Amino acid sequence: MVVSSFRGIFLPGARLHVRREAEFPRGPFLLASNHISHFDPPLLSVASPIRIDWMAMREILEVPVGGAILRGTGAFPVERGGDRASVREALRRLKGERVVGVFPEGGIRDGSASILNGAPIRAGATALAAMAGVPVVPAVILGSDRLYRWRNWKPWHRVPIWIRFGPPIAPPGATGEDRADRQAYADALAAEMRRLCAATVAEFGLDAQDLPAPPRRRMEAW
């Protein structure tokens, strides 16, 4: 019901280009995406054929309207810097055959701070996948940062947004206790996300203007 509401909100003003390189796993998994705007969770939910329970920063969920909408999708809070309660809740949902969405960059990132441009990735998602014994599906979203400019919400404008889901990556070791192994897995995940970005750029002929930019620059440019 809530995802249907997202479609009603976003699809009139956005033109989604969605690619799935493989079928999603049967059963629980982590969906790991880059993060370029506050609009990413609902847009990725619209693009996904199955429900995603997002790990979202508490301050986002406390926004009166947007937070209520996200909570309606099953999103649950995580404290900045991480906390054990959110990890336990993520594990509980994964064990309940749910799909949990994470942003391993730890927040909105663009430019040199983005995984897509070679910035280091946090290993938290890797540890979570290891503890739950579930695969990780990498994803990339581009163009959603343009929605910070209000005139881009006009129905006839239809901002292009590109989303690509990659093949699932088997979970790391069951214990997830080896930091070196966790980081190697995280680095492989980051490399796969960069590959997905490059494939999207090549397929759609994107240029620098289509790639992630800071919200302030987007608001000034459009």
TORDOVO-17127 format. One record per residue: residue number from 1; residue in one letter; x, y, z of N, C-alpha, C in turn. Coordinates in steps of 0.1 Angstrom, whole numbers, plus 5000, padded with zeros to 4 digits. Each point is the difference from the previous one (the first is absolute). Example, Ala and Ser with C-alpha at 12.3 -4.5 7.8 and 13.67 -1.06 7.14 Angstrom:
NODE   pos   code   n.c1   n.c2   n.c3   ca.c1   ca.c2   ca.c3   c.c1   c.c2   c.c3
NODE     1      A   5132   4943   5078    4991    5012    5000   5009   5012   5000
NODE     2      S   4996   5011   4993    5009    5011    5000   4992   5011   5008
***
This chain:
NODE   pos   code   n.c1   n.c2   n.c3   ca.c1   ca.c2   ca.c3   c.c1   c.c2   c.c3
NODE     1      M   5008   4988   5000    4992    5012    5000   5009   5013   5000
NODE     2      V   5010   5000   5009    5008    5012    5001   5009   5001   4988
NODE     3      V   5005   4989   4994    5008    5000    4988   4992   5005   4989
NODE     4      S   4987   4996   4999    4991    5006    4990   4999   5015   5001
NODE     5      S   5000   5005   5013    4999    5014    5002   5013   5007   4994
NODE     6      F   5011   4993   5002    5013    5005    4995   4999   5001   4985
NODE     7      R   4994   4990   4993    4999    5001    4986   4991   5012   4996
NODE     8      G   4990   5003   5007    4991    5011    4997   5008   5013   5002
NODE     9      I   5009   5001   5010    5008    5012    5002   5011   5002   4990
NODE    10      F   5007   4990   4997    5013    5001    4992   4998   4998   4985
NODE    11      L   4992   4991   4996    4999    4997    4986   4995   5011   4991
NODE    12      P   4991   5008   5005    4996    5011    4991   5011   5010   4997
NODE    13      G   5009   5002   5009    5011    5009    4998   5014   4994   4997
NODE    14      A   5000   4987   4999    5013    4993    4998   4999   4990   4990
NODE    15      R   5010   4998   4992    5001    4989    4990   5010   4990   5004
NODE    16      L   4995   4989   5005    5009    4990    5006   5005   4990   4989
NODE    17      H   5014   4999   5000    5006    4990    4991   5006   4989   5009
NODE    18      V   4994   4988   5001    5004    4990    5010   5005   4988   4992
NODE    19      R   5011   4995   5005    5007    4988    4995   5002   4990   5011
NODE    20      R   4997   4988   4998    5004    4989    5009   5008   4990   4992
NODE    21      E   5012   4998   5004    5009    4991    4993   4998   4986   5004
NODE    22      A   4993   4997   5010    4997    4986    5005   4987   5001   5008
NODE    23      E   4994   4988   5002    4989    4999    5008   5004   5002   5015
NODE    24      F   4991   5006   5008    5003    5001    5014   5000   4986   5006
NODE    25      P   5008   4998   5011    5000    4987    5007   4986   4997   5006
NODE    26      R   4997   4987   5001    4989    4996    5007   5003   5000   5015
NODE    27      G   4992   5006   5008    5003    5001    5014   5007   5014   5004
NODE    28      P   5004   5001   5012    5005    5013    5004   5014   5004   4994
NODE    29      F   5002   5013   4999    5013    5004    4995   5002   5015   5004
NODE    30      L   5012   5005   4999    5002    5014    5002   5001   5007   4987
NODE    31      L   4994   5012   4998    5001    5008    4989   5009   5012   5003
NODE    32      A   5012   5001   4994    5009    5010    5003   5002   5010   4988
NODE    33      S   4997   5013   5003    5000    5010    4989   5009   5012   5004
NODE    34      N   5005   5007   4989    5006    5013    5003   4988   5009   5004
NODE    35      H   5004   5012   5006    4990    5009    5005   5003   5014   4996
NODE    36      I   4991   5006   4992    5002    5014    4995   4989   5009   5003
NODE    37      S   4989   4996   5006    4989    5009    5004   4991   4993   5010
NODE    38      H   4992   5009   5006    4990    4995    5009   4989   4992   4993
NODE    39      F   4999   5001   4987    4990    4994    4992   5003   4985   4996
NODE    40      D   5013   4996   5004    5004    4987    4995   4992   4988   5006
NODE    41      P   4997   5000   5013    4992    4988    5005   4987   4998   4993
NODE    42      P   4991   5010   4998    4988    4998    4993   5001   4996   4986
NODE    43      L   5010   5007   4993    5002    4997    4986   5005   4985   4998
NODE    44      L   5009   4996   5008    5005    4986    4999   4989   4990   5003
NODE    45      S   4991   5004   5010    4989    4992    5003   4990   4999   4988
NODE    46      V   4998   5011   4993    4991    5000    4988   5006   4991   4990
NODE    47      A   5014   5000   4998    5006    4992    4990   5001   4985   5003
NODE    48      S   4999   4997   5012    5001    4986    5005   4987   4992   4999
NODE    49      P   5001   4988   4995    4987    4992    5000   4996   4994   5013
NODE    50      I   5009   5002   5010    4996    4995    5014   5002   5011   5010
NODE    51      R   4994   4999   5011    5001    5010    5011   5014   5000   5006
NODE    52      I   5004   5012   5003    5013    5003    5007   4998   5007   5013
NODE    53      D   5005   4994   5011    5000    5007    5013   5013   5008   5001
NODE    54      W   4999   5013   5000    5013    5008    4999   5005   5003   5015
NODE    55      M   5013   4999   5001    5006    5006    5012   5002   5015   4997
NODE    56      A   4994   5008   5008    5000    5015    4997   5004   5007   5013
NODE    57      M   5008   5011   4998    5004    5008    5011   4988   5005   5008
NODE    58      R   5001   5000   5013    4989    5004    5008   4994   5013   4997
NODE    59      E   5009   5010   4997    4995    5014    4997   4992   5000   4988
NODE    60      I   5002   4991   4990    4992    5000    4988   4986   4995   5004
NODE    61      L   4999   4989   5008    4987    4995    5004   4992   5009   5009
NODE    62      E   5007   5010   5006    4993    5009    5008   4994   5012   4993
NODE    63      V   5003   5001   4987    4994    5011    4991   4985   4997   4999
NODE    64      P   4991   5010   5003    4986    4997    5002   4994   4992   4988
NODE    65      V   5001   5004   4988    4993    4994    4989   5009   4989   4994
NODE    66      G   5012   5003   4995    5009    4990    4994   5003   4989   5009
NODE    67      G   5002   5003   5013    5003    4989    5009   4989   4990   5002
NODE    68      A   4988   5006   5001    4988    4991    5001   4998   4991   4988
NODE    69      I   5003   5006   4989    4999    4992    4987   5010   4988   5000
NODE    70      L   5012   5004   5004    5011    4989    5000   4997   4990   5011
NODE    71      R   4995   5004   5011    4996    4990    5010   4990   4991   4995
NODE    72      G   4991   5005   4992    4989    4992    4994   5006   4989   4991
NODE    73      T   5012   5001   4995    5006    4990    4992   5007   4989   5008
NODE    74      G   5000   5002   5013    5008    4991    5008   5013   5005   5004
NODE    75      A   5004   5012   4997    5013    5006    5003   5001   5000   5015
NODE    76      F   5013   4999   5005    5002    5000    5015   5013   5008   5002
NODE    77      P   5001   5006   5012    5010    5010    5002   5014   4994   5003
NODE    78      V   5010   5007   4996    5014    4997    5004   5006   5013   5005
NODE    79      E   5008   5000   5010    5007    5011    5006   5012   5003   4991
NODE    80      R   5003   5013   4998    5012    5004    4993   5012   4994   5007
NODE    81      G   5008   4993   4992    5012    4993    5006   4997   4986   5003
NODE    82      G   4987   4996   4999    4997    4986    5002   4996   4997   5014
NODE    83      D   4992   4990   5002    4996    4996    5014   4995   4985   5000
NODE    84      R   5001   4994   5011    4998    4986    5001   4985   4997   4998
NODE    85      A   4991   5009   5005    4986    4997    4999   4995   4999   4985
NODE    86      S   5006   5009   4992    4996    4999    4986   5005   4988   4993
NODE    87      V   5012   4995   5004    5006    4988    4994   4991   4988   5005
NODE    88      R   4996   5000   5012    4991    4989    5005   4987   5000   4992
NODE    89      E   4995   5012   4998    4987    5001    4992   5002   4995   4986
NODE    90      A   5011   5004   4994    5002    4996    4986   5002   4984   4999
NODE    91      L   5007   4994   5010    5001    4986    5000   4987   4993   5003
NODE    92      R   4991   5006   5008    4987    4994    5003   4992   5000   4987
NODE    93      R   5001   5011   4992    4992    5000    4988   5005   4991   4989
NODE    94      L   5013   4999   4999    5006    4991    4991   4997   4985   5003
NODE    95      K   5000   4997   5013    4996    4987    5004   4985   4997   4998
NODE    96      G   4993   5011   4999    4985    4999    4997   4998   5000   4985
NODE    97      E   5010   4997   4992    4999    4999    4985   4996   5014   4994
NODE    98      R   5005   5011   5006    4998    5013    4994   5012   5004   4992
NODE    99      V   4999   5011   4993    5011    5006    4992   5003   5013   5007
NODE   100      V   5013   5003   5004    5004    5012    5007   5009   5008   4991
NODE   101      G   4996   5013   4998    5008    5009    4992   5010   5008   5008
NODE   102      V   5012   5001   4995    5010    5008    5008   5008   5009   4990
NODE   103      F   5006   5011   5005    5008    5009    4993   5014   4999   5006
NODE   104      P   5009   4992   4995    5013    4997    5007   5009   5012   5000
NODE   105      E   4997   5011   4993    5008    5012    5000   4998   5008   5014
NODE   106      G   4989   4996   5007    4998    5006    5013   4993   5014   4999
NODE   107      G   4994   5003   4989    4993    5013    4998   5001   5004   4986
NODE   108      I   4994   5012   4997    5000    5005    4986   5014   5004   4996
NODE   109      R   5005   4995   4989    5014    5003    4995   5000   5003   4985
NODE   110      D   5009   5009   4997    5002    5003    4986   5014   5004   4997
NODE   111      G   5004   5001   4988    5014    5004    4996   5010   4990   5006
NODE   112      S   5011   5005   5005    5010    4992    5005   4996   4992   5012
NODE   113      A   4990   5004   5007    4995    4993    5012   4991   4988   4997
NODE   114      S   4997   4998   4987    4992    4989    4996   5007   4987   4997
NODE   115      I   4994   4989   5003    5005    4987    4996   5003   4999   4985
NODE   116      L   4991   5007   4993    5001    4999    4985   5012   5007   4995
NODE   117      N   5006   5008   5008    5013    5007    4995   5012   4995   5008
NODE   118      G   4999   4988   5006    5011    4994    5007   5001   5003   5014
NODE   119      A   4991   5006   5007    5000    5002    5014   4999   4986   5007
NODE   120      P   5006   4999   5012    5000    4987    5007   4985   4997   5004
NODE   121      I   4997   4987   5001    4987    4996    5005   5001   4995   5014
NODE   122      R   4989   5002   5007    5000    4995    5014   4997   4985   5000
NODE   123      A   5005   4993   5009    4998    4985    5000   4988   4996   5008
NODE   124      G   4992   5009   5005    4988    4996    5008   4991   4991   4993
NODE   125      A   4997   5003   4987    4991    4992    4993   5005   4986   4998
NODE   126      T   5013   4999   4998    5007    4987    4999   4998   4992   5013
NODE   127      A   5002   5006   5011    4999    4993    5013   4985   4996   5002
NODE   128      L   4991   5008   4996    4986    4997    5002   4996   4988   4991
NODE   129      A   5005   5000   4987    4998    4988    4991   5006   4988   5006
NODE   130      A   5012   5001   5006    5007    4988    5005   4992   4994   5012
NODE   131      M   4995   5009   5009    4993    4996    5012   4987   4993   4996
NODE   132      A   4993   5005   4990    4987    4995    4996   5002   4988   4990
NODE   133      G   5012   4999   4994    5002    4990    4989   4992   5002   4988
NODE   134      V   4998   5013   4996    4992    5003    4988   5008   5007   4989
NODE   135      P   4996   4998   4988    5008    5007    4989   4997   5015   5000
NODE   136      V   5008   5007   4993    4999    5015    4998   4997   5002   4985
NODE   137      V   4990   5008   4997    4997    5004    4987   5004   5015   4999
NODE   138      P   5011   5003   4991    5004    5013    4999   4991   5008   4990
NODE   139      A   4999   5013   5003    4992    5009    4991   5006   5013   4999
NODE   140      V   4996   5007   4989    5005    5014    4998   4988   5008   4995
NODE   141      I   5000   5012   5006    4989    5010    4995   5007   5013   4996
NODE   142      L   4996   5005   4989    5005    5013    4995   4989   5008   4996
NODE   143      G   5001   5014   5002    4990    5009    4995   4990   5005   5011
NODE   144      S   4999   4992   5011    4990    5004    5010   5003   5013   5007
NODE   145      D   5013   5004   5000    5004    5013    5006   4994   5012   4992
NODE   146      R   4995   4998   4988    4994    5011    4992   4986   5004   5006
NODE   147      L   4995   4991   5008    4986    5003    5006   5001   5010   5011
NODE   148      Y   5012   5004   5004    5001    5011    5010   4996   5014   4994
NODE   149      R   4999   5000   4987    4996    5012    4993   4985   4999   4998
NODE   150      W   4992   5009   5006    4985    4998    5000   4994   5001   4986
NODE   151      R   5006   5008   4991    4994    5000    4987   5001   4987   4992
NODE   152      N   5009   4992   5004    5001    4986    4994   4989   4991   5004
NODE   153      W   4991   5004   5009    4989    4992    5003   4988   5003   4991
NODE   154      K   5001   5009   4991    4989    5003    4991   4998   4987   4991
NODE   155      P   4987   4996   4998    4997    4988    4993   5007   4999   4986
NODE   156      W   5000   5011   4993    5005    5000    4986   5016   5000   5000
NODE   157      H   5006   5002   5012    5015    5000    5000   5005   4986   5000
NODE   158      R   4995   4992   5008    5004    4985    5001   5015   4998   5001
NODE   159      V   5005   5002   5012    5015    4998    5002   5004   4986   4998
NODE   160      P   5010   4997   4992    5004    4986    4998   5008   4996   5012
NODE   161      I   4997   4988   5004    5007    4993    5012   5003   4986   4996
NODE   162      W   5013   4996   5002    5005    4987    4996   5003   4992   5012
NODE   163      I   4995   4988   5000    5002    4990    5011   5004   4987   4994
NODE   164      R   5011   4994   5005    5004    4987    4995   5003   4991   5012
NODE   165      F   4995   4988   5000    5002    4990    5010   5009   4989   4994
NODE   166      G   5011   4997   5008    5009    4990    4995   4997   4986   5005
NODE   167      P   5008   4990   4995    4998    4986    5005   5003   4999   5015
NODE   168      P   4993   4991   5007    5003    4999    5014   5014   4994   5003
NODE   169      I   5006   5005   5011    5013    4996    5004   4999   4991   5012
NODE   170      A   5005   4988   4999    4999    4990    5011   5005   5006   5013
NODE   171      P   4994   4996   5012    5004    5006    5012   5014   4997   5004
NODE   172      P   5007   5008   5008    5013    4997    5005   5000   4989   5010
NODE   173      G   5011   4997   5006    5001    4989    5010   4989   5002   5011
NODE   174      A   4995   4989   5005    4989    5000    5009   5002   5008   5012
NODE   175      T   5012   5001   5006    5002    5007    5012   5002   5015   4998
NODE   176      G   5006   5004   4989    5003    5014    4997   5009   5006   5010
NODE   177      E   5009   4991   5006    5008    5006    5011   5014   5004   4994
NODE   178      D   5004   4996   4989    5013    5004    4994   4999   5013   4993
NODE   179      R   5006   5010   5006    4998    5014    4995   5006   5001   4986
NODE   180      A   5011   4993   4997    5006    5000    4987   4991   4994   4989
NODE   181      D   4993   4989   5004    4991    4994    4990   4988   5009   4998
NODE   182      R   4995   5006   5011    4988    5009    4999   5003   5011   4990
NODE   183      Q   5012   5006   5002    5004    5012    4992   5002   4996   4986
NODE   184      A   5006   4988   4997    5002    4995    4987   4986   4998   4993
NODE   185      Y   4991   4995   5007    4986    4998    4995   4994   5014   4997
NODE   186      A   5002   5009   5009    4994    5014    4998   5006   5006   4988
NODE   187      D   5013   4999   4998    5007    5006    4989   4995   4993   4987
NODE   188      A   4997   4987   5000    4995    4994    4988   4986   5005   4997
NODE   189      L   4992   5003   5010    4987    5006    4999   5001   5013   4994
NODE   190      A   5009   5009   5005    5002    5013    4994   5004   4999   4985
NODE   191      A   5009   4991   4997    5004    4999    4986   4988   4996   4991
NODE   192      E   4992   4991   5005    4988    4996    4992   4990   5012   4999
NODE   193      M   4999   5009   5010    4992    5012    4998   5005   5009   4990
NODE   194      R   5014   5002   5000    5006    5008    4990   4998   4994   4986
NODE   195      R   5000   4987   4999    4998    4994    4987   4985   5003   4995
NODE   196      L   4991   4999   5009    4986    5003    4997   4998   5014   4995
NODE   197      C   5007   5009   5007    5000    5014    4996   5005   5002   4986
NODE   198      A   5012   4994   4997    5006    5001    4987   4991   4994   4989
NODE   199      A   4994   4989   5003    4991    4993    4990   4988   5009   4997
NODE   200      T   4995   5007   5010    4988    5009    4999   5005   5013   4991
NODE   201      V   5011   5005   5003    5005    5011    4993   5002   4997   4985
NODE   202      A   5006   4988   4998    5002    4995    4986   4987   4998   4992
NODE   203      E   4990   4993   5007    4988    4996    4993   4992   5013   4996
NODE   204      F   4999   5010   5009    4992    5011    4998   5007   5013   4995
NODE   205      G   5013   4998   4998    5008    5012    4995   5000   5012   5010
NODE   206      L   5001   4997   5013    5000    5011    5010   5012   5008   4999
NODE   207      D   4999   5012   5005    5012    5009    5001   5001   5005   5014
NODE   208      A   5010   5009   5002    5003    5005    5014   4987   5006   5007
NODE   209      Q   4992   5007   4992    4988    5006    5005   4990   4990   5006
NODE   210      D   5001   4988   4995    4990    4990    5005   5005   4993   5013
NODE   211      L   5013   5002   5003    5006    4993    5012   4997   5007   5013
NODE   212      P   5002   4994   5011    4997    5006    5013   5006   5013   5003
NODE   213      A   4993   5010   5004    5005    5013    5004   4994   5004   5014
NODE   214      P   5006   5009   5007    4995    5004    5013   4986   5006   4999
NODE   215      P   4991   4998   5010    4987    5006    4999   5000   5015   4997
NODE   216      R   5009   5008   5007    5000    5014    4998   5003   5004   4985
NODE   217      R   5010   4992   4994    5003    5003    4986   4988   4996   4991
NODE   218      R   4993   4990   5003    4988    4996    4992   4990   5011   5001
NODE   219      M   4997   5005   5012    4990    5010    5001   5004   5013   4993
NODE   220      E   5013   5003   4999    5004    5012    4993   5000   4998   4985
NODE   221      A   5003   4988   4996    5002    4997    4985   4987   4999   4993
NODE   222      W   4989   4995   5006    4988    4998    4993   4989   5010   5005
***
